[in-house]
């Protein structure tokens, strides 16, 4: 499982999740991406375990998981 960070959530990590469950958008839960390039993620600090949508291009591998050059 790979961990990612996002510039808007410093110090927090998430994992990309392949799940049929709905994920939170700014307005509602949806099963389909609200925009092209979005993926479902689970944030490590979210005790509810609910999924959220994030743009894949904005996620960065954590330093410990960055592949070597």
N, C-alpha and C positions, 0 to 999 in steps of 0.2 A: 504494500500500500504506500503510495507516495503522498507526502505532505506538501502543502502549498501555503504561501503567504499572499497577502493582498495589501497594497499600499494604504488603503483606507482602514485597515484593521491591524495596526502594528502590534507585534507580540503575540498574535493569534495565528493558528494554523487551521487549515481545512483539508479535507480529502474530497476528491471527485467521486461521486456516487452514481452508479448505474442502477436506477430504481424506478419502478412504475408509480411510486408514491408522488403526490403533489409536492411542489416546492414553493416557498414564499417569494412573491414579487412585492414591489412596494405597495400594492393595493389588494392582493388576493393570492390564494393558493392556486397553482395551475400545474397540469401534467405536461404541458407542452411549453417549450421555451418562449418567453415573451419577446425575444429578439434573436436574430441570427448570431451564432457564436457563443451562446450561453450554455452553461453546464450546471447540473445540480451538485451542490456541495454540502458537506456537513462540517460545521465549525466546532472546533475542540472545546470552546468555552460555552457552547449552547447545551445546557443540561437537559433540554427538552428532546434533543435528538432530531429536531425538525430540519428539513432540508431548505436550502436557499438557492436562488439563481445567481450566478456570477458569470461575467465574461471570461472565457477561457484565456484569452489573450492578456488579461490583467493579472492572472495568477502566476506566481513564480515558485519554482521548486525551492524547498528550504535548503539552506547551505549544505547541510549534511547529506542531502540527496542529489545535489547537482552532479551530473556526470562529469568525469574527468575529461580534460581537453585531449 
